[in-house]
Amino acid sequence: MSRADELSQDEVFEVLKSPRRRYALYYLRQEGGETELSDLTEQVAAWENETTPAALSTEQRKRVYISLYQTHLPKLDEADIVEYDRDEGVVRLGDRASDLDIYLGDVSREEFPWDRYYLGLVGASSLMVAAVWLDVPPFGMIPGLVLATLILVVFGVSAIVHYFRYRRGGNVGTPPEIHRVNGQEN
């Protein structure tokens, strides 16, 4: 997508100012990019009412359904963030949905602490290199090329796993605003 096709900052803020639209986008991402309007309605209503879909009242469902159907999904569809098929009752992430990733990001996903993992690898690798260099038994018996290869393989495999976990996405969990109460995690 070219730079001209991306959402402007004003469009992004307009779209994301509504928690209901944010919740809808979180749920679509959680469901792999496509869901039925009825399922979307139930989960958004459950998040808004801090309950489960099974515990929702008819009125809670109806209020969310009407606003999604009449206002929020058409607005997201118009911006190509979702594809909303009213006849089929299906909602899909659209071409421009990825423009919002930086704002929605992966902050709601329970994330493996990759930064600390790589920092730990650097620390362990440094200690092993120092032990080989200082000829500390049994590390002194490891040839430098073998150690370098081992370190490169560990970093390479880690990077590949990290890449595929990031690309796969997976379950994004509950929207972050639900986890926060007065700026603190629940």
C-alpha positions as CSV (number, residue, x, y, z in Angstrom):
1,M,0.0,0.0,0.0
2,S,1.4,3.4,-0.9
3,R,1.8,6.2,1.6
4,A,-1.1,8.1,-0.1
5,D,-3.4,5.1,0.6
6,E,-2.7,5.0,4.3
7,L,-5.0,6.5,6.8
8,S,-4.3,10.0,7.9
9,Q,-3.6,10.7,11.5
10,D,-7.0,12.5,11.8
11,E,-8.8,9.5,10.3
12,V,-7.0,7.1,12.7
13,F,-8.0,9.2,15.7
14,E,-11.5,9.6,14.5
15,V,-11.9,5.8,14.1
16,L,-10.2,4.9,17.4
17,K,-12.0,7.5,19.5
18,S,-14.8,5.1,20.1
19,P,-14.2,2.2,22.5
20,R,-16.8,0.2,20.7
21,R,-14.9,0.4,17.4
22,R,-11.7,-0.4,19.2
23,Y,-13.3,-3.4,20.9
24,A,-14.7,-4.5,17.5
25,L,-11.2,-4.4,16.0
26,Y,-9.7,-6.2,18.9
27,Y,-12.2,-9.0,18.5
28,L,-11.7,-9.2,14.8
29,R,-8.0,-9.6,15.3
30,Q,-8.6,-12.2,18.0
31,E,-10.8,-14.2,15.6
32,G,-8.3,-14.2,12.8
33,G,-9.8,-11.3,10.9
34,E,-13.4,-12.5,10.3
35,T,-16.5,-13.0,12.4
36,E,-20.2,-13.0,12.4
37,L,-21.9,-9.8,13.4
38,S,-23.8,-11.6,16.1
39,D,-20.6,-13.0,17.7
40,L,-19.0,-9.6,17.4
41,T,-22.0,-7.9,19.1
42,E,-22.0,-10.4,22.0
43,Q,-18.3,-10.0,22.8
44,V,-18.2,-6.2,22.5
45,A,-21.3,-6.0,24.7
46,A,-19.7,-8.3,27.2
47,W,-16.5,-6.2,27.4
48,E,-18.5,-3.0,27.7
49,N,-20.6,-4.4,30.5
50,E,-17.8,-6.3,32.2
51,T,-19.5,-9.6,32.0
52,T,-19.7,-12.7,29.9
53,P,-21.6,-13.1,26.6
54,A,-23.9,-15.6,28.4
55,A,-24.8,-13.2,31.1
56,L,-25.8,-10.3,28.8
57,S,-29.3,-9.0,28.8
58,T,-31.3,-8.7,25.6
59,E,-31.2,-4.9,26.0
60,Q,-27.4,-4.8,26.3
61,R,-27.0,-6.9,23.1
62,K,-29.6,-4.9,21.2
63,R,-27.9,-1.5,22.1
64,V,-24.5,-2.7,20.9
65,Y,-26.0,-4.5,17.8
66,I,-27.8,-1.4,16.6
67,S,-24.8,1.0,17.0
68,L,-22.5,-1.5,15.3
69,Y,-24.9,-2.1,12.5
70,Q,-25.9,1.5,11.9
71,T,-22.9,3.5,12.8
72,H,-19.6,1.9,13.7
73,L,-19.2,-0.9,11.1
74,P,-20.3,1.4,8.2
75,K,-17.8,4.0,9.4
76,L,-15.0,1.3,9.5
77,D,-16.2,-0.1,6.2
78,E,-16.1,3.4,4.5
79,A,-12.4,3.8,5.7
80,D,-11.6,0.2,4.3
81,I,-10.6,-0.9,7.8
82,V,-13.3,-3.6,7.7
83,E,-15.4,-5.2,5.0
84,Y,-18.9,-5.3,6.3
85,D,-21.4,-7.5,4.4
86,R,-24.8,-6.5,5.8
87,D,-26.6,-9.2,3.8
88,E,-24.4,-12.1,5.1
89,G,-23.9,-10.6,8.6
90,V,-20.1,-11.1,8.2
91,V,-17.4,-8.6,9.2
92,R,-13.8,-9.0,8.0
93,L,-10.7,-6.9,8.5
94,G,-10.1,-4.7,5.5
95,D,-7.1,-3.6,3.6
96,R,-6.3,-0.6,5.8
97,A,-6.7,-2.4,9.1
98,S,-3.0,-2.8,9.4
99,D,-2.7,1.0,9.5
100,L,-4.0,0.8,13.0
101,D,-1.6,-1.9,14.3
102,I,0.8,0.8,15.7
103,Y,-2.1,2.2,17.7
104,L,-3.8,-1.1,18.7
105,G,-0.5,-2.9,18.4
106,D,0.1,-6.0,20.4
107,V,-0.2,-4.3,23.7
108,S,-3.2,-6.5,24.6
109,R,-1.5,-9.7,23.7
110,E,0.1,-11.6,26.6
111,E,3.6,-11.3,25.2
112,F,6.7,-13.3,25.8
113,P,9.4,-10.9,27.2
114,W,11.6,-11.0,24.1
115,D,13.7,-8.0,25.2
116,R,14.7,-9.8,28.4
117,Y,15.2,-13.1,26.6
118,Y,17.6,-11.5,24.1
119,L,19.4,-9.7,26.9
120,G,19.7,-13.0,28.8
121,L,21.2,-14.6,25.6
122,V,23.7,-11.8,25.3
123,G,24.7,-12.2,29.0
124,A,25.0,-16.0,28.7
125,S,26.9,-15.8,25.5
126,S,29.3,-13.2,26.9
127,L,29.9,-15.4,30.0
128,M,30.6,-18.4,27.7
129,V,33.0,-16.4,25.5
130,A,34.8,-15.1,28.6
131,A,35.1,-18.6,30.0
132,V,36.5,-20.0,26.8
133,W,38.9,-17.0,26.5
134,L,40.1,-17.4,30.1
135,D,40.4,-21.2,29.6
136,V,38.0,-22.0,32.5
137,P,37.3,-25.7,32.6
138,P,35.3,-27.3,30.9
139,F,34.7,-24.3,28.6
140,G,38.4,-24.0,27.8
141,M,38.1,-27.2,25.8
142,I,35.5,-25.7,23.4
143,P,37.0,-24.4,20.2
144,G,36.2,-20.8,19.4
145,L,34.5,-21.7,16.1
146,V,32.2,-24.2,17.7
147,L,31.2,-21.6,20.4
148,A,30.6,-19.0,17.7
149,T,28.5,-21.4,15.7
150,L,26.5,-22.4,18.8
151,I,25.8,-18.8,19.7
152,L,24.8,-18.0,16.1
153,V,22.4,-21.0,16.0
154,V,20.8,-20.1,19.3
155,F,20.3,-16.4,18.2
156,G,19.1,-17.5,14.7
157,V,16.5,-20.0,16.0
158,S,15.3,-17.5,18.6
159,A,14.9,-14.8,15.9
160,I,13.0,-17.2,13.7
161,V,10.6,-18.2,16.5
162,H,10.2,-14.6,17.4
163,Y,9.4,-13.7,13.8
164,F,6.8,-16.4,13.4
165,R,5.1,-15.7,16.7
166,Y,4.8,-12.0,15.8
167,R,3.6,-12.8,12.3
168,R,1.1,-15.4,13.4
169,G,-0.5,-12.9,15.8
170,G,-2.8,-15.2,17.6
171,N,-5.1,-14.5,20.4
172,V,-4.9,-10.8,21.3
173,G,-6.8,-11.3,24.5
174,T,-8.9,-8.6,26.2
175,P,-8.6,-5.0,25.1
176,P,-6.1,-3.2,27.3
177,E,-8.5,-0.6,28.5
178,I,-10.5,-3.3,30.2
179,H,-7.4,-4.5,32.1
180,R,-6.7,-1.0,33.5
181,V,-8.4,0.5,36.4
182,N,-7.2,4.0,37.4
183,G,-4.0,3.4,35.3
184,Q,-3.2,0.2,37.0
185,E,-3.4,-3.4,35.8
186,N,-6.1,-5.6,37.3
